[in-house]
Amino acid sequence: MFPSLLHIRPFFILLQNSSLSSLSSSMRDKERFIYTVRHGERMDNVDKTWKMSRKEKGEIWDDPPLTDRGLKQASETGEYLSSLPITAVFVSPFTRTIQTATQILNQFNSPPPMYIEPGLAESLNACMDPPGIPSKEQMRYTVHPSITLSFSYSFRKLSPYINFSYTPVYSLPLPRENGGDVGCYARVATTIQSILDNTSGNILIVSHGSPIASSHLYLFSRWAYVGQCTVSTIAYRKGVYVPLSIGDSSHLSNQSNLHRVQSKKGETEKAEELERNVIEERKMAELEGKENA
């Protein structure tokens, strides 16, 4: 049912691997933080006809923009994060995640760069084939960032903060996935590991429900599915990533109906099974590591 997990190396095991011998001892020991944020409320959360009407017209139906509430949620999240020393923001390439990250960075005095990473995209079981991801030209922002804009689906110049020189871990089209929501786990785990290997300092991940849960599972062995525009804080300390908070919504003025639970039938059970498999494989890998030491 699930993609093979054997090639996905958990971070605490990676630190014992000779492939990281080039990292200095000070880099391995230095504390850093990862912040994960799920996008804000999207249009089809409140307009139940939004997706079907576009399917019937043959239009893109998997890329809904944020609602006014979603934009406000993202702004409040930015106020919460703006005092933190974040050095880079990695974002799924969909409209709702780029809008969320943009509203967050609007609250920073000195915004860090935003990097578009397809490896953080929505699980493909929830997408068109191929996914309706905006093009680079649609992402480019042509209005001065000091001007406050009300985003709509037709307005797709999304952000002044995107750094287009970034080479992503995954390019489009993404590899096919099986297993429902959990099908994105191997892709997300590979992406997170590459980002960690090639960055320093504190980073912000802005993505979707299942990819955020996948990143949590990869980092601290728990499929922690969270609500929209909630913040999870994970600290790297002495070779281990430790969750300090998961799905914190205290910064939101309205904490109701954040879609904290997977909605598709059977997906929670699949996630629980994947979590058990990951934990078991990590235990086995740790035992093998001790035996070979």
Long-range contacts (C-beta under 8 A, 24 or more apart in sequence): 1-178, 1-179, 1-270, 1-273, 2-178, 2-179, 2-182, 2-183, 2-185, 2-270, 2-273, 2-274, 2-277, 3-177, 3-178, 3-179, 3-183, 3-185, 3-186, 4-186, 5-185, 5-186, 5-277, 5-278, 5-281, 6-281, 7-186, 8-185, 8-186, 8-189, 8-190, 8-193, 8-218, 9-193, 9-285, 10-218, 10-221, 10-278, 10-282, 10-285, 11-193, 11-196, 11-218, 11-219, 11-239, 11-240, 11-241, 12-239, 12-240, 12-241, 13-282, 13-285, 13-286, 13-289, 14-193, 15-239, 16-289, 20-197, 27-200, 28-239, 29-238, 30-200, 31-235, 31-236, 31-237, 32-200, 32-201, 32-202, 32-203, 32-235, 32-236, 33-84, 33-202, 33-203, 33-233, 33-234, 33-235, 33-236, 34-202, 34-203, 34-204, 34-205, 34-219, 34-233, 34-234, 34-236, 34-241, 35-81, 35-84, 35-86, 35-202, 35-203, 35-204, 35-205, 35-231, 35-232, 35-233, 35-234, 36-204, 36-205, 36-206, 36-207, 36-212, 36-215, 36-216, 36-226, 36-231, 36-232, 36-234, 37-77, 37-81, 37-100, 37-104, 37-204, 37-205, 37-206, 37-207, 37-212, 37-229, 37-230, 37-231, 37-232, 38-206, 38-207, 38-208, 38-209, 38-212, 38-226, 38-227, 38-228, 38-229, 38-230, 39-66, 39-70, 39-74, 39-92, 39-94, 39-96, 39-97, 39-99, 39-100, 39-206, 39-207, 39-208, 39-228, 39-229, 40-66, 40-67, 40-69, 40-70, 40-71, 40-72, 40-73, 40-74, 40-77, 40-96, 40-99, 40-100, 40-103, 40-228, 40-229, 41-66, 41-67, 41-69, 41-70, 41-73, 41-228, 41-229, 41-259, 42-66, 42-67, 42-70, 42-96, 43-67, 43-153, 45-259, 60-128, 60-132, 61-128, 61-132, 62-94, 62-122, 62-126, 62-127, 62-128, 62-131, 62-132, 63-94, 63-95, 63-96, 63-131, 63-132, 63-133, 63-134, 64-95, 64-96, 64-153, 65-95, 65-96, 65-99, 65-151, 65-152, 65-153, 66-95, 66-96, 66-99, 66-100, 66-103, 66-151, 68-150, 69-254, 70-96, 70-99, 70-100, 70-228, 70-229, 71-99, 71-103, 71-150, 71-151, 72-253, 73-100, 73-228, 73-229, 73-252, 73-254, 74-99, 74-100, 74-101, 74-102, 74-103, 74-104, 74-229, 75-103, 75-104, 75-106, 75-107, 76-229, 76-251, 76-252, 76-253, 77-103, 77-104, 77-229, 77-231, 77-251, 77-252, 78-103, 78-104, 78-105, 78-106, 78-107, 78-108, 79-107, 79-251, 80-231, 80-251, 81-107, 81-108, 81-204, 81-231, 82-107, 82-108, 82-109, 84-202, 85-201, 85-202, 86-112, 86-201, 86-202, 86-203, 86-204, 87-112, 87-199, 87-200, 87-201, 87-202, 87-203, 88-112, 88-113, 88-115, 88-199, 88-201, 88-203, 88-204, 89-113, 89-114, 89-115, 89-161, 89-203, 89-204, 89-205, 89-206, 90-115, 90-117, 90-120, 90-195, 90-203, 90-204, 90-205, 90-206, 91-115, 91-116, 91-117, 91-120, 91-205, 91-206, 91-207, 92-116, 92-117, 92-118, 92-120, 92-121, 92-122, 92-206, 92-207, 92-208, 92-211, 93-117, 93-118, 93-121, 93-133, 93-134, 93-139, 94-121, 94-122, 94-131, 94-133, 94-134, 94-208, 95-134, 95-153, 95-156, 95-158, 97-206, 97-207, 97-208, 98-134, 98-139, 98-158, 98-159, 98-162, 99-151, 99-158, 99-159, 100-206, 100-229, 101-159, 101-161, 101-204, 101-206, 102-158, 102-159, 102-160, 102-161, 104-204, 104-206, 105-159, 105-161, 106-145, 111-161, 112-204, 113-161, 113-162, 113-163, 113-166, 114-159, 114-161, 114-162, 114-163, 115-162, 115-163, 115-166, 115-168, 116-162, 116-164, 116-166, 116-168, 117-166, 117-168, 117-169, 117-170, 117-191, 117-195, 118-168, 118-169, 118-170, 118-171, 118-172, 118-174, 119-168, 119-169, 119-170, 119-174, 119-187, 119-188, 119-190, 119-191, 119-194, 120-188, 120-191, 120-205, 120-206, 120-207, 120-208, 120-211, 121-170, 121-174, 121-184, 121-207, 121-208, 121-211, 122-184, 122-207, 122-208, 122-210, 122-211, 123-177, 123-180, 123-181, 123-182, 123-183, 123-184, 123-208, 123-210, 123-211, 124-174, 124-176, 124-177, 124-183, 124-184, 125-177, 125-180, 125-181, 125-183, 126-181, 126-208, 126-210, 130-172, 130-173, 131-174, 133-172, 134-158, 136-164, 140-164, 169-194, 169-195, 179-270, 179-274, 180-264, 180-266, 180-267, 180-270, 181-209, 181-210, 181-213, 181-262, 181-264, 181-267, 181-270, 181-271, 182-210, 182-214, 182-223, 182-267, 182-270, 182-271, 182-274, 184-210, 184-211, 184-214, 185-214, 185-217, 185-218, 185-274, 188-214, 188-215, 188-218, 189-214, 189-215, 189-217, 189-218, 192-218, 192-219, 193-218, 209-259, 209-262, 210-262, 213-271, 216-243, 216-246, 217-274, 217-275, 217-278, 218-278, 219-243, 221-275, 221-278, 221-279, 221-282, 222-246, 222-275, 223-271, 223-272, 223-274, 223-275, 225-260, 225-261, 225-262, 225-271, 226-260, 227-258, 227-259, 227-260, 228-258, 228-259, 229-258, 230-258, 230-260
